[in-house]
Amino acid sequence: MPPVLDLTALRSLTAIADYGGFRRAAEALCISQSAVSQHVRRLEKAVGRPLVTPDGRGTRFTPDGELLVAVGRRILTLHDDALEQLGVDAVLAGQSTITIGSTEHAADHLLPLVMSALTTEFPDVQVRFRLDRGARINEALDRGSIDVAVLIGEGNAATARPAGQLPLAWFAATDWAAPPPERPLPLVAIDDPCTIRSQALRVLARAGRTASVVGEAGYLAGVLHAVRAGVGVALLADVGAVPQGLERRDDLPPVDPEPLHVRARRSAHPRLTHLIGNAVRTALDERPRTPSSD
């Protein structure tokens, strides 16, 4: 019987190329590193020659390995396209779990619709979420440990797609009184780098209002605690319910919405990006109006 190129093994081989090694490929595919190694050995047995070779502490592809990676991509594309044309879903080939990353801003409003869309489309797949700072989410996408993420700002990667505009507004404790214009406005924000923090300072400076960051936190929960305590005012996502103990402050300069984008890991199926992007846009379109403090 002639040798056969195993599709699962080809997915492992192309993942090694995409993510830069056996360990990262295993994380991206949600399998063990030893399984990835077994897949490579299976392919080497089929073609009768080595596909990877030691290179210092790591490995690199042999010329035959590089050739099989290129051919393997075409084989997998044709395979997945054939399944889709036959009505069989190939979006999550080889996956039993989808891991979604998101920044904390508006996560409580956006993620329920993302969860609903995924569980409706893929009822047999487990959905997991990771909330973190944008930089860490992007690093996880590069490693392949997150499949798709919802992020703030303009996406600059080839796998990023726009997903609507996130409204922003100023919020403070219900008994907080703003200082007179001649005094700095006390601001609470997430540590740098933070897109919304930069937006807050930029808007206030453009309006001629001096600001002083008097409270900082590594995550959104810390910002909310400080604002509730009356430390200062914060620029927050203006979707869903008003955070408990806070009220919207329309007496401060208006702020333009911040773009959202959806970014996928390199080998993720494009339909997964579109599905989550549509869910985010739907959530933003259906958001209730936040009552003002008037």
Rosetta blueprint (number, residue, H / E / L):
1 M L
2 P L
3 P L
4 V L
5 L L
6 D L
7 L H
8 T H
9 A H
10 L H
11 R H
12 S H
13 L H
14 T H
15 A H
16 I H
17 A H
18 D H
19 Y H
20 G L
21 G L
22 F H
23 R H
24 R H
25 A H
26 A H
27 E H
28 A H
29 L H
30 C L
31 I L
32 S L
33 Q H
34 S H
35 A H
36 V H
37 S H
38 Q H
39 H H
40 V H
41 R H
42 R H
43 L H
44 E H
45 K H
46 A H
47 V H
48 G L
49 R L
50 P L
51 L L
52 V E
53 T E
54 P E
55 D E
56 G L
57 R L
58 G E
59 T E
60 R E
61 F E
62 T L
63 P H
64 D H
65 G H
66 E H
67 L H
68 L H
69 V H
70 A H
71 V H
72 G H
73 R H
74 R H
75 I H
76 L H
77 T H
78 L H
79 H H
80 D H
81 D H
82 A H
83 L H
84 E H
85 Q H
86 L L
87 G L
88 V L
89 D L
90 A L
91 V L
92 L L
93 A L
94 G L
95 Q L
96 S L
97 T E
98 I E
99 T E
100 I E
101 G E
102 S E
103 T L
104 E L
105 H L
106 A L
107 A H
108 D H
109 H H
110 L H
111 L H
112 P H
113 L H
114 V H
115 M H
116 S H
117 A H
118 L H
119 T H
120 T H
121 E H
122 F L
123 P L
124 D L
125 V L
126 Q E
127 V E
128 R E
129 F E
130 R E
131 L E
132 D L
133 R L
134 G H
135 A H
136 R H
137 I H
138 N H
139 E H
140 A H
141 L H
142 D H
143 R H
144 G L
145 S L
146 I L
147 D L
148 V E
149 A E
150 V E
151 L E
152 I E
153 G L
154 E L
155 G L
156 N L
157 A L
158 A L
159 T L
160 A E
161 R E
162 P E
163 A E
164 G E
165 Q E
166 L E
167 P L
168 L E
169 A E
170 W E
171 F E
172 A E
173 A E
174 T L
175 D L
176 W L
177 A L
178 A L
179 P L
180 P L
181 P L
182 E L
183 R L
184 P L
185 L E
186 P E
187 L E
188 V E
189 A E
190 I E
191 D L
192 D L
193 P L
194 C L
195 T H
196 I H
197 R H
198 S H
199 Q H
200 A H
201 L H
202 R H
203 V H
204 L H
205 A H
206 R H
207 A L
208 G L
209 R L
210 T L
211 A E
212 S E
213 V E
214 V E
215 G E
216 E E
217 A E
218 G L
219 Y L
220 L H
221 A H
222 G H
223 V H
224 L H
225 H H
226 A H
227 V H
228 R H
229 A L
230 G L
231 V L
232 G L
233 V E
234 A E
235 L E
236 L E
237 A E
238 D L
239 V L
240 G L
241 A L
242 V L
243 P L
244 Q L
245 G L
246 L E
247 E E
248 R E
249 R L
250 D L
251 D L
252 L L
253 P L
254 P L
255 V L
256 D L
257 P L
258 E E
259 P E
260 L E
261 H E
262 V E
263 R E
264 A E
265 R L
266 R L
267 S L
268 A L
269 H L
270 P H
271 R H
272 L H
273 T H
274 H H
275 L H
276 I H
277 G H
278 N H
279 A H
280 V H
281 R H
282 T H
283 A H
284 L H
285 D H
286 E L
287 R L
288 P L
289 R L
290 T L
291 P L
292 S L
293 S L
294 D L
